[in-house]
């Protein structure tokens, strides 16, 4: 019985994952970064990452079409599975 519950939980974990992707936009080859202005000129703090999740769409097809459309515009999207 414990093995069955373990297997079901593993299947649930993997079926629930991979619903989101992280997208990084770039302009003219420059990756958009977080930037903070201060009295000394400012500082950057890494890439600006936007997370897009399939839960925000009515169907998986709409989600995939949206990801394809923004990738055609130069946005780089990667799976959020290991983060």
N, C-alpha and C positions, 0 to 999 in steps of 0.2 A: 504494500500500500504506500509506503514512504517513497519507494522508487517511482511509482506512478505520479505522485504529487510533485516530486522533484522534476520529473520529465515534463509535466504540464507547466510548471513554473518556468522552466528554461524556455519552452516553446512560447509562453506568454511574453517573456522578457524580450526575445528576439522579434516577435511579431509587433510589439509595442515600440521597438526602437526604429531608427532610420526614418522617422516621420519629419525630421527637420534637416535643413541644410544651412550652412553658414556661408554668406556671400560677402565678398570683398570687392569693392568698386575701385576702378582706377581711371584717371583722366590723363590722356597723353602719356601713358606709360608710368605715371606716378600714382602709387597706391594712396587712397584717401586715408589720412591718419587723424587721430584725436589731437587737437592742438589747444593749448591753454595760453592765453595772453596774460602776461604779468608785467611788472615794472622793468624787468631785465630783458625784455624782448620776447619771451614766451618759450614754450617747450612742447615737444611732441611726445605722445605716449602710446605709440603702436598703431596698428591698423584699425580702422573703423569697420567692425564686422556687424552685418545685419543677419539676424536669424529669421528664416522663413520656414513656417511649419505647415504641414498638410492639413492640420486641424482647422486652419483659417479658410479653407476652400471647400466647396460643396462636393467635389469629387477628386479622386486621385488624378484623373485626366486633366482637370483644371489646374491642379498643382503642378503637374509635369509640364503643361503648356506654358504656365507662367515662368517656371525656371528656364525652360528653353528660350523664351522670349527675352528675359533679362540677360541670359548668357550671350545671346546674339548681339546685345548692346554693349558687350565688353565686360560684364560682371563675371567674376570667377566664383562659382558655388561648389562647395564640397560637403560631403556627408558629415553630419554632426554625431556619428555613431560613437567614436572613441573619445569624445570630449565630455 
